[in-house]
Amino acid sequence: MTQRRTTIWGWGFEDEQPTPEQKKNIAKGIAESVGASDFSLDPEPRVEDIQLRTPRLSPPEALANICSIETYDRAAHAYGKALPDIVRAFRLDFPNPPDVVAFPRTEDDVVSVLDWCNQVGAAAIPFGGGSSVTSGVEPPTGDAYPGSVSIDLRYLDKVLEIDESSRAARIQAGVYGPALEAQLKPHGYTLRHYPQSFEFSTLGGWIATRSGGHFATLYTHIDELVESTRVVTPNGIVASRRLPGSGAGPSPDRMFIGSEGILGIITEAWMRLQHRPIYRASTAVHFEKFENGVEAIRLLSQSGLYPTNCRILDPTEVKRNNVGNGTGGSLLMLGFESADHPLEAWINRALECCTDLGGTTPNGVVIKGGGETTGRGGSVGDWRNAFIRMPYAFSTMAAMGAIFDTTESSIPWNRFHEFHAGVMRDVQSALDEVCGGGVLSCRFTHVYPDGPAPYFTFTGMGKKGSELEQWHEIKTAASEAVVRYGGTVTHHHSVGRTHRPQYEKQRPDLFASALQAAKAALDPQGLLNPGVLIDPRP
Ligand SMILES: Cc1cc2nc3c(=O)[nH]c(=O)nc-3n(C[C@H](O)[C@H](O)[C@H](O)COP(=O)(O)OP(=O)(O)OC[C@H]3O[C@@H](n4cnc5c(N)ncnc54)[C@H](O)[C@@H]3O)c2cc1C
């Protein structure tokens, strides 16, 4: 059976890319949004034209049937999915692909592949869906390693066991979002972890990067959903005990959650599940002033109501996503869901917090209950659709020379306004300088009682051939700004290689030494994902 292939220089499967006509419209929309009058689209490259250096390693006989040195496989594992990845792939620029891509079928295969890497000293790069936007799956450059092996976990894709009374499941780490939900659905369960990259990212990737998903409050990071982990390291397997909570010293799970592939390969995890919701209440609350919407969210975040959706879009986000019926202003996407109880009381109380600050609900409130529902009404649904479709514009952006990226952070409420003003000012000024202008917007992806997680998106027109340098300048300005004004360099996109310079400014030095010591204990040769988070060898 032929497997559907994903595109190397865009998002999604090769057979579901926008048509040439759609690409022209996407490009026109992007150009208009940044005030550019002119654009041209370079022709789409072809996989047949990719040329890679000869592999520096060849897998041993015993692993040959689970390893590939095919051009498509090596190129598809060379980069993640940030703009510089897409641009380099679009230019067929692959100077440093993995030499071998391993596709283990079992945990024993993972052990064998790591053993081989250990024997030959090869860099070993755990690979989930490859949706990293922080250069997290890229092989190391230079000659410190005789070669690199990308270890793709896609065949470890099963829900192995469900514990109904504890509402938890043992799940293999390579499962992609849709396949995971499809296996839980017949049992009436769901993980309800939906990062925007849900379709093309995996459970192991989510755990390794501390991803942020569906829940805007309470269970915001995957961390809260992990009950225990099983990790293969070059020095053996680390499996933690299933426990609802524990005070027995530092948590082994917490050491591997967010370890970004530098300590071991997560092969499976027990995950806390949710019953599938049957009651829903949602609305889009309009605020003339962004500040009033922000204050309403602060009140909501401290109200104990814990809305599932509680995300404000600033006026530029509203316009860019074409939601809100052209009313201008900001929109607060508000929603509750439950498998247990109707939600009128919850949303009515939440709306009181909003109306006190001038919020209005021009499209009313959608309340559904008692049966599985799929439709989403008004601006909430429009925004969700725009959100899911957005990545399909990636290859068009590369073809037209657009510069696009995000910076996402979090900040305590008492510093939010200064933080927001500072980041907007600095990133806009970088956009003006580098691209002669561009669009910058802000929304909240998650909110906590002590502060929000603001997410900034920037778009400008680049100069073809200089996009990488231009992107780097603006992205660096953005990452420097969020750290300078007191936030984190990343709330859920991970550190990878891209955010390392700013991560090093925010994390304590002694903590880096402790992490280094943990790595030395688990991966003495420093083979796992070198260059991510810390230097691989002291
Ligand atoms: C369009 C788009 C939207 C996105 N939206 C979100 C979002 O809403 N929320 C969010 O949090 N992130 C988002 N991201 C970022 C990315 O999807 C996440 O970081 C995701 O968790 C990565 O999962 P993955 O399976 O693709 O991992 P990969 O990209 O393959 O790997 C990411 C890192 O984890 C390591 N890794 C992967 N699997 C394992 C494993 N089994 N064991 C050990 N290490 C492993 C890799 O070595 C690498 O360092 C988005 C990215 C894109 C391109």
PDBQT file of the ligand as one rigid body, heavy atoms in Angstrom, charges set to zero:
ROOT
HETATM    1  C1  LIG A 601       1.401  25.308  12.128  1.00  0.00    +0.000 C 
HETATM    2  C2  LIG A 601       1.923  24.980  13.481  1.00  0.00    +0.000 A 
HETATM    3  C3  LIG A 601       1.116  25.142  14.581  1.00  0.00    +0.000 A 
HETATM    4  C4  LIG A 601       1.579  24.854  15.852  1.00  0.00    +0.000 A 
HETATM    5  N1  LIG A 601       0.724  24.987  16.905  1.00  0.00    +0.000 NA
HETATM    6  C5  LIG A 601       1.146  24.658  18.137  1.00  0.00    +0.000 A 
HETATM    7  C6  LIG A 601       0.264  24.761  19.242  1.00  0.00    +0.000 A 
HETATM    8  O1  LIG A 601      -0.911  25.135  19.097  1.00  0.00    +0.000 OA
HETATM    9  N2  LIG A 601       0.729  24.421  20.463  1.00  0.00    +0.000 N 
HETATM   10  C7  LIG A 601       2.015  23.982  20.634  1.00  0.00    +0.000 A 
HETATM   11  O2  LIG A 601       2.375  23.674  21.754  1.00  0.00    +0.000 OA
HETATM   12  N3  LIG A 601       2.875  23.887  19.603  1.00  0.00    +0.000 NA
HETATM   13  C8  LIG A 601       2.477  24.193  18.370  1.00  0.00    +0.000 A 
HETATM   14  N4  LIG A 601       3.342  24.081  17.306  1.00  0.00    +0.000 N 
HETATM   15  C9  LIG A 601       4.714  23.578  17.523  1.00  0.00    +0.000 C 
HETATM   16  C10 LIG A 601       4.829  22.030  17.406  1.00  0.00    +0.000 C 
HETATM   17  O3  LIG A 601       3.728  21.516  16.694  1.00  0.00    +0.000 OA
HETATM   18  C11 LIG A 601       4.894  21.421  18.790  1.00  0.00    +0.000 C 
HETATM   19  O4  LIG A 601       6.159  21.732  19.342  1.00  0.00    +0.000 OA
HETATM   20  C12 LIG A 601       4.658  19.910  18.838  1.00  0.00    +0.000 C 
HETATM   21  O5  LIG A 601       4.530  19.524  20.174  1.00  0.00    +0.000 OA
HETATM   22  C13 LIG A 601       5.752  19.106  18.186  1.00  0.00    +0.000 C 
HETATM   23  O6  LIG A 601       5.292  17.772  18.051  1.00  0.00    +0.000 OA
HETATM   24  P1  LIG A 601       5.910  16.830  16.939  1.00  0.00    +0.000 P 
HETATM   25  O7  LIG A 601       5.364  15.459  17.141  1.00  0.00    +0.000 OA
HETATM   26  O8  LIG A 601       5.729  17.413  15.597  1.00  0.00    +0.000 OA
HETATM   27  O9  LIG A 601       7.427  16.838  17.364  1.00  0.00    +0.000 OA
HETATM   28  P2  LIG A 601       8.724  17.102  16.485  1.00  0.00    +0.000 P 
HETATM   29  O10 LIG A 601       8.607  18.404  15.785  1.00  0.00    +0.000 OA
HETATM   30  O11 LIG A 601       9.016  15.918  15.662  1.00  0.00    +0.000 OA
HETATM   31  O12 LIG A 601       9.820  17.217  17.625  1.00  0.00    +0.000 OA
HETATM   32  C14 LIG A 601       9.828  18.316  18.504  1.00  0.00    +0.000 C 
HETATM   33  C15 LIG A 601      10.912  18.077  19.564  1.00  0.00    +0.000 C 
HETATM   34  O13 LIG A 601      10.553  16.975  20.376  1.00  0.00    +0.000 OA
HETATM   35  C16 LIG A 601      11.505  15.915  20.255  1.00  0.00    +0.000 C 
HETATM   36  N5  LIG A 601      10.729  14.670  20.214  1.00  0.00    +0.000 N 
HETATM   37  C17 LIG A 601       9.722  14.357  19.351  1.00  0.00    +0.000 A 
HETATM   38  N6  LIG A 601       9.217  13.146  19.686  1.00  0.00    +0.000 NA
HETATM   39  C18 LIG A 601       9.914  12.705  20.757  1.00  0.00    +0.000 A 
HETATM   40  C19 LIG A 601       9.858  11.533  21.548  1.00  0.00    +0.000 A 
HETATM   41  N7  LIG A 601       8.984  10.560  21.319  1.00  0.00    +0.000 N 
HETATM   42  N8  LIG A 601      10.728  11.409  22.573  1.00  0.00    +0.000 NA
HETATM   43  C20 LIG A 601      11.627  12.384  22.838  1.00  0.00    +0.000 A 
HETATM   44  N9  LIG A 601      11.719  13.514  22.118  1.00  0.00    +0.000 NA
HETATM   45  C21 LIG A 601      10.863  13.672  21.091  1.00  0.00    +0.000 A 
HETATM   46  C22 LIG A 601      12.288  16.205  18.996  1.00  0.00    +0.000 C 
HETATM   47  O14 LIG A 601      13.576  15.684  19.052  1.00  0.00    +0.000 OA
HETATM   48  C23 LIG A 601      12.262  17.728  18.964  1.00  0.00    +0.000 C 
HETATM   49  O15 LIG A 601      13.248  18.251  19.806  1.00  0.00    +0.000 OA
HETATM   50  C24 LIG A 601       2.905  24.377  16.019  1.00  0.00    +0.000 A 
HETATM   51  C25 LIG A 601       3.720  24.188  14.896  1.00  0.00    +0.000 A 
HETATM   52  C26 LIG A 601       3.245  24.490  13.631  1.00  0.00    +0.000 A 
HETATM   53  C27 LIG A 601       4.123  24.280  12.449  1.00  0.00    +0.000 C 
ENDROOT
TORSDOF 0
